[in-house]
Each structure stands twice: as structure tokens, then as C-alpha cells.
Amino acid sequence: MAEPSKVIHIRNVGHEITEADLLQLLQPFGSVSKLVMLRGKNQALLQMQDIHSSVSALQYYSGVQPSVRGRHVYMQFSSHQELTTDQSSHSRNSDQESEPNRILLVTVHHVLYPISVEILHQVFKAYGYVEKIVKFQKSAGFQALIQYQSRHEAVEALAALHGRNIYDGCCQLDIQYSNLCELQVHFNNERTRDFTNPSLPTEQRPRPSQQGFPDPGGLHPFQQPGGPYTQMGRAATVAAAFGGTLPPGVTGTNERCTLIVSNLNTDKTNEDKLFNLFSLYGNIVRIKVLHNKPDLALVEMADGLQAELAVNYLKGATLFGNKLEVNYSKYPTITPAPDAHDYINSGLNRFNSNVVKNYRHCCAPTKMIHVSALAQDVSEEALLAHLSEHGSVVGTKLFEVNGKRQALVLFESEEEATEALVSKHATPLEGGTIRISFSQMQSL
């Protein structure tokens, strides 16, 4: 594999594939800052916001064949480390192409969740007084007209929101200035709204079915930097992180938060080691090893979806020579008690921040672990000495992302990598406290 770069080179990009299609493919892994379509060569170059995002994307697609409009596309790191602004078609502002106007024409790409007038108002009102909104469906997809009180407000909104997502990983805004002078709104309903005249009739019509869209209940707040707050359900968050659909075997409907883990190695397993493993899939509330049956433990996750991810990825995994059985417990919670270890306020819970990134990295145990939060001067020898007691290390690679020292360590087996993770996550190494997760990278 080529040297990691923020720029991803995509081949076999047919003429039917649009910029929006490619953005849909890569934005679950981070913001795309620049995009160049090389139509004559059926290729494209996309620059991610940082190397970590591009590495995450290529890690994921090394095991999943990316396909766009029925066509397989192929990705690799580009020899370019940066794309210049004048190269990029995605980075140019729409106000260079049309005259500024107080009415914006908004096209929403990759619509996974219903976009109501209320949602549009919530997004756009952050930049000025929105007078009117009209939404409609055209051959280009879902579109809306947003009328501001002043042209200055519209200019600010376009500059801040063009190319951004309403929800994390989907519903991308493509904004340009409209050539209309005034929107005509006769009804305040689910399609049109005049915020200057709330007394307009509603024009009773049957509401269109929203069948097929996830229920955005159990809302979890997200904020795009510099943009408005948006909300989506945890299941929607996971779906967006995995490219629009939940992982195979995950329904997103489970409400049981407590798991029972059986067939534990009683000599080597404790609550902290179980925490290190199960926290890969969600925040941990409590863990209790049953003293009358020490090969059994209860693990309470923060919500049912995170519990379902843990069951999906850990059922049958091997830990300290024993194959784990992971099922839902009949107990809804673990009662606080001296023998129940409480982790609800632990700073080691991985889903306190960067929630989408953490969901994106959920996977079954692999032979490769990713080690982060390393001290800047840590040596490969020190890292190997810290980890190699848990198995045969096939290879290591130290690198930096945004000035932060990280490493990939490949073990001979998944069992060895799992043992290293549960034993050495959150342990001190040469002045730093390292963090370990499984990597989806297939090779160094």
C-alpha cells in the first residue's frame, strides 16, 4: 500500500457517477475538503480532512468492495499529499457561479432521513431570519427554496452550509442562489411555510407515508463545527457510520441493555478486562462477575443498540483460550452493589466523544490492533516489550496522525490480539496511557 495521504485516488469512476455519489461513499469517515473529477480518465481524487479519516476509509473498504450505481470502484492512497484549491471542483463556492440573492436553491443529496420544513428551518435560521420555505421533488432529487429577509443572510448561510450534512454522514446540502425574486406561499403545511404570515390556511392533504425511514426516537445530539445542532437516533448514527445501513445482523431495535457473558476463563478474566473488550461497542454502566458462578458475568451497556453491537461482534470470540457466549440477560440492569464494578462515570468509556468515529471502527476481533495515545518518543522496541508477552507479533508500524504518535501491531492470531487488547488497554507506557482497539486493516 502507498504511503498514507489525506488524498484518496479512486479508479473506474464512470460518467454516470456524480460528485455526490463519491461524497456519499466517503463522508461517513470524515469531511471531504476537496474533490477533483478526472472525467477523461474515469478517475477522481478526494482530499479528506485528515490522514486518520482517509486511513479509516481505506481500512473499511479493504474488506468491503465499494460499489457506486452498480459499478465497482477501486481506492488507494494518492501520491498527492494535498490538492490545490484551483484543482478542486468540490471546494469552489457557488457564489462564484451565480449572482448573490436572498433566495437559496437547496438540493439535498443522499437523503436517508425525511427532511421536513421544520428541519430546514432549524438548520437555516442560525444565519438569519427565514421568511419562507418551499420544498419539492425534482429529477435532481429533494430540493427546497429558502427565502431570507436579506441577501447578506443568504450569503452567510451559503458560505457556512454548502457541502455540509444535515445529519452526520448523510443528507448533504448543495446550495446555490436562486434567480427568483419572491417566493409565493399560499399555505402553511408540510410542503410550504410563510413564517411572516402564520395565519395562512393549512390546505388539508393526506401526509405522505414515511415508511422505510428509521424512527428518530431516542435522540442523540450532534453538532457540526460552526453549524446548527442536528439530532438523529443512535441507530441512524450507526447506519451513517457504516455507509447508510446497519451492520449485517444488527437490527437497531433491541432495547435490552444487560448482557450475560459465559464460559469465561476464571483464572485470567476480571471486570476491568471485560470492560476493555466490551467498551469497544458502547459505554459501560456496570459489570459484575458472579461469585457463585465465576465463569459468568453480567455487562450492562448504556443502551440496547450498543448491547446489540456487542452481541453481534463478540459472540463466539475467543478470550484467554475460552470461546465466549454472549447473550441478553433477563435482568434489565445490574443493581449497584459492592461486588458490581461501576464504570458509568469512567473517563475510559470510549463513546463519550467522537461517537460516530467509534461506531465506524466497531468490528469483530481481528489480528491487528491499533494503539493510540503513545508518547512521542516511544520506541518500537518498548512497544513490542509491552505487548509481545500476549502472543507472537508478526509486524508493527509506528506513524503519526496530526502530530499524534500511533501504531498498528499485527499478531499471529485474533486470540492473541484480543488478549493484548484486554490486558494492555489503558495501561501506562513510557509516560503515556495507551488506548487500544481492533483495526480493520488487513495488512501493514
Secondary structure, DSSP 4 states (H G I P E B T S, - for coil): -PPP-SEEEEE---TT--HHHHHHHHGGGS-EEEEEEEGGGTEEEEEESSHHHHHHHHHHHHHS--EETTEE-EEEE-S-S---TTT-SSSS-GGGTS---SEEEEEEES--S---HHHHHHHHGGGS-EEEEEEEEETTEEEEEEEESSHHHHHHHHHHHTT-EEETTEEEEEEEE---S-------SSSEEETT-TTS-----PPPP-TTSPP--SEEEEE-TTS-EEEEEHHHHHHHHTTSSPPTT--S-----EEEEES--TTT--HHHHHHHHTTSS-EEEEEE-TTSTT-EEEEESSHHHHHHHHHHHTT-EETTEE-EEEE-S-SSPPP-TTSEE-TT-TT-GGGS-HHHHHHT--S--SEEEEEEE-TT--HHHHHHHHGGGS-EEEEEEEEETTEEEEEEEESSHHHHHHHHHHHTT-EETTEE-EEEE------
